[in-house]
Every structure is written in C-alpha cells, then in structure tokens.
C-alpha cells in the first residue's frame, strides 16, 4: 500500500494481461508541473509496466475545468508517450450512467465519457496534495472525467452544479458509479496549501501509495491528518451494498 518511491514498481494484476483497453486518469487539468500535476516520470513508469504485461491499448484521459482543450496541457507536461492514445473529455461521447447505490448521496446519475465504460482496467494517478484540511487524492482525481459543459451551471468554469450538491457527497457517489481498479498517489513530494490547490509549499516525502482507490486514499488521509468526508460516506455506502 505504501512504498518507498525509490523501490516502487507498478505491477499490473493478471486482469491487465487480458485487457483490450487500459485507461489512465492523471491530474492534468493545469499546465503546472509536479506536484500540482501528475508527473511525467510516474506516468511513464506505469505505462512501461503495462506494456511489458499486456498488448492492451493504453489511453490517457482528462479534462479542464474551463472546458478548453487539454492537448496543450498534455504537451506542456511532457505527456508524449509512444503508442498511447491521448484523449480530451470534451471530445468524447458522453453517456448517462446510473449510480448503483440504493440511496445516492447527491446524484442518481452522471454523464461520463463512453471510453471509460469501454475500458477493461482503470487507474487514477494523482499527486499528493493537501489543501487546508482536505486531501486531494486518487478518488477525488476522478471528478474531472465529468464534462464541464454538463455541470457548469451558472459558474464561469468548473462543476458548479455539483458543488451545490456537496462535493464530498458527489465524490462518494462517483466512487461507486465509476469503480476504478487502482489508485496511485505519487507522494515523492507533498504539496501543502492553505486554500489554493495550485500553489503552496512543497515537502519531500519519498513515498508512493498504490492499491484500491478507497484504501489508498484512506492511508494517505491517515498519514496526513486531514478530513476526508467522502471516505466516511464511501464506508457507509459499502455497508449498504455489501453483505
């Protein structure tokens, strides 16, 4: 679950060897380098491990909060991996997916890119960021897969209508609606900010968190001492749908 960064190697499970399509979701909504965005180094190591284990198509997918093209950001971050398909959420076909929870916390359905649903293995790769008393980890990283144009509302950018519903509840609902197989938090460095997720002080941390996304985020929250309301909601949701 928690690895020394110098010793970490992503080891794809057997499912990946049989997969036709593997989707990687970085934090790439801004052209700011690691630890704001997911580092090219970490993405490259994950991609190479997948290629060694599988002939699956590898897709990188993310979107921006202002609805502009993400391709210039991919370029700025050095995401130029050979034989990897780079996609923008805004260019995808979106489908409405039902939340499987018997009682949704905030949203009964979500509009999501169809390529997510057609992928056999989903990986969320996030930097290690603490903003105020909240953690921005692998599950919260999934938010920017949702098309801004569907959820902006009256806000100039971002997912305004979802914030009105309560973002912790939305993130918990997303965890169940888009069940990612793996969460990876690149904690070689830790970004700590009072209120701005795009800037703050950087601390050397030297770790990598890897595993099931809820478990990964729970470990990261514990060692950071941060409040993560969505983790408590996910735990309640699990109790509702699991024997």
N, C-alpha and C positions, 0 to 999 in steps of 0.2 A: 504493500500500500504506500509506504513512504520509503523512498530510495535515496541514497547518496547520488547527487547529479552526476558525479564522475564515473559511477558504476552502472547507471541506468541504461538498459537496452529494452526497447519495446519488443515484446514477444507476442506476436499475433496468436490468438487461440486457433484451434483446428477449424472453426467456422470460417475464418478468413481464407483458408486454403481452398474452400469450396465456393467462395463468394464470386459472384459475377461483377459486383459493383461495391466499392467501399467509399463511403463519404466521410470527409474530414471537415469539421467546422472549427476554424480558427477564430480568434478575436482579431478581426482585420478591418474594423469599421473606420479607423483613422490612420493616416499615414505617419504615425508616430512609432518609433522603434520600441522593441522590448525594453522594459517590462510593461509598457502600455499595451502593445500589441503582442500577439503570439510570434515568437522568434522564428526566423527562417531556419536557424540551426536545428531547433527541435522539430519543426515540420519536416525538414529534410531527413532527419534520423528515423522518424516514424514512417515516412514514405518508403525509404530504402528497406526497412524491415518488412513492410507489407510486400514489396516487390520480390523479396527473397522467398517469401512464403506462399505467394499467390500470383496468378495471372489476371486477377480482377482489375477492372477499370477503376482508377482512383480519381475521385472528384473532390475538389476544394470548393466550398460554397459559403458565402457570407453576403451581407447586405449592409448598406449605410443608413444611418438614422435620418438623413435628409433626402433619401430617395435618389441621390445621384449615383452615377456609375461607380462601381467598386474597382474596376480594372486599373485605373491609375494608382489606386492604393496598393493593389497587389504588386504592381511594378515598383512602387516606392519601397515596399517591404522586402523586395528581392524574391518574391514568390515566382520563380522561373523554372520550376521543376520539369524535367523532360518526361514525356508520356504521362502527364497529369492534366486533367481537364479542369479549367478554372471557370466557375460559373458565378453569376450575379443573381441574387434573389429576385431582383426586379424584372429580370428577363425570363424567369421561369413561368411555367403554367402552374397556377395555384388551384388547389382543391381543398374543399372544406372537410375537416376531419373531426369526428365526434370524440369528445373526452370520455374515456371508458369508466371514469369514476361514477358510481351511482348518484353521488351528490357533488357536483362540481363546486370548487371553492369560489371561482369567479366566472369562468367561461365554459359553456357547454360544448362549444366547437371552436376550432381555429382554422384559419386559412394558411396553408403551408405549401411550399414548393413540391410538386409531384415527384421530383427526383429524390427527395428524402424518403418517400414511401417506397420507391422502387430500388432502393439501396439495401444490400444484404447485411451491412455492418456499418454502424455509425459511431464516430469518435468525436468528442468535443475536446479541443485543446485550448486551454486558457492560461494566461499569465496569472501570477499570484498577486492579487490586488486587494487592499483593504481601504475602504473609503468611509471615514467616520467610524461607525460601529458596525458596518456591513461588509460582508465579503463578496467579492465578485469572482466566483469560481466556475466550475465546469457546467453546472446546471443552468446558472443564470446566463452563461455564454450562449445558450440555445435561443435566447429571445430574438436576436437579430436575424433568425431564419424567417421571422414573420414579416410579410410585406408592409412597409411603412404606409403605402397608399391605402391599405385597408384599415389601418388602425391609427392614423394620424389624428383624426377628429379635427378639432379647431386649433390644435397646436401647429406651430410652423414647421416642426420636424419631430421625429421620434414617434413613439407609440402612445399618444395622448389618451386614447380611449381605454387602453389597458391600465395606464397609471390611475385612471379614475376608478377602476375596479379594485385596485390594490395590487401592486406589483408582486408582493410576496405570494399572494394567492394565485396570481397568473403564472408565476414561475412554477409553483407546485403543480398546477394543472398541466403545464407544458411537460413536466417530467413524466407524467403518465400518458399524455397524448402522443408525445414523440419519444418513445423509450430508446435512448441512446445506449449502446452496448458498453462503451468505455468513456471514462473521463480522465483526462491528463491535465494536471496543473504544473506548469513549468515554474518551479519555485527556486530556481538558481538565484533569482533576485526577488525581492518583495517590494512592491510599491505601496507606500503608506501615504494617504492623503486625508486632509480634514474634510473636504467636501467636493473636490473636483477629481473625477476618475481618470482624467487625462494628465494630471501632474501631481507631484508630491516628492517625498524623499525616497530614495532607493536604498534598500538594505541588502547586503549579501546574505543569502540563506542557504544555498547549496543543496537543495533537495528537489525531488520530483515526486509528486503524488500521482498514482496511477491505479485504476481499478474501476469498479462500478461507480457511476457518477454520484449517486447519493452518498455512498460510503466514502468516496474521495472527498466530497465537499464537507462531510461531517468531520473527517480528520483535519482538514485544512481549517475549518472553523474552530475546532477544539484547540489547536496549537496557536491560533491567532487570538483567541479570546473574544471573538466577535459574535454579535447577534445575527442569527440567520433564521428568520421566521419561516421561510419556505421549507427548511429542513424539518421543523416541527410539524408543518402541515403535511409534508410527504409522509412522515411517520404515521400520522393519523389516517392518511389515505391508504397506506399499506395495510393498516389494521382493518380497514373497512372492506378491502377486496381480497385479502389473503386469509386462508383458514387459520 
